[in-house]
Amino acid sequence: MTYTFYNNIEIMNNTGFTVYLKVSIEELANRLYVNKNNRPLLRDKTPHEMLTYIAENLEKRESYYNQAKLIFDAEQMFADMDVDHIIDNLMLYLPQNK
């Protein structure tokens, strides 16, 4: 299901749990560049073209992404403690086992 089509964000929020791992355009470009050959829309773009493409698309999509139930600043998210922090926050939203 694509997040930004129709009312998909509402459906996703009503039937599941949505998380937005927010990073800067530059960081997103760096992360995507590593695997750009696996992404047809990015495959033939130079680093500058990729940055422009990502910026334009993020501007269109961010209002949808910001409707996620939980938003994390994932700019520096690499360490295990960052993952632990996310898990701790997610656990707050899950039903408690009895």
N, C-alpha and C positions, 0 to 999 in steps of 0.2 A: 504494500500500500504506500503510495507516495504522499508524504506529509502535506504538501502544498496544494493538492488537487481538491476541488470541490469543498466539501465539509469534512474531509478526512481527519483533520486535527481533532474535531469534535468527536468523531467516532472513536478515534484512538484514545482520547482522554476519557471517554465514557466507558470503554470496554477494556482498557488496559492502563498501563503506567508509562508515561512519556518522560524522557530525559533528554535535555539539550546540553551537550558538552561544548561549551562556547569557547572559541579561540579567535585570535585576531586573523584578519585576512592573510597576513604574511605567514603566520604559523600554519594556517590551513593549506596555503600554497606549498609550503615546505613539506608538509606531511603528504600531500597528494602527489607532489612531483616525484617522489620515490617510486610510486606505483603507477605513474601516468600511462604506461603502456597497457595497463589493464583497464583503463578508462577511456572508451572511445571518444568522448567529447573533449578530452584533454590530450590525447595521444600525440597530435601533431603541433601542439602549441609550444612556443618558446616560453621560458620562465616569465618574461614580461607579459606576453599574451595570456598566459595562465593566470597571472595575478589580476589582470584586468577582467578576465572572464569570471573569476571567482568573486571579485568585488561586485560586479554587476548582478550576478545571481544571488549573492548573499543579501544585497540590498532588497531584492524582490522577495526573498524568502524569510528574512529575519522576523518579520511580524508573526509568521506562523510558528517559527522555531521558539519564539518567546512565549508561546502559549503552552509550552511543555509544563507538566506538573512540577518538575524539578529541573533547575538550571544550575550547572556547575561551571565555574571558571576553570577550564581545562588547559589553559595556556602553558602551565608548567607541570602538567600532570604526567609524571613519569615514575615517581617513586611508589613503593608499595604502600606507604602511609597515605598517599593520595587516593589510591584504590580503596584502602580501608576506610577512609573518610567518606567516600561515595557509598560504600556498602553500609556503613553506619547510618547514613542519611536515608538510604533506600529502606532499610529495616524499619524506620519510623512509619513508613507508609503501608507496610505489609500487615495483614491481619495477624494477631498474636496467636500462637499455638496454645491450645489448652491442654 
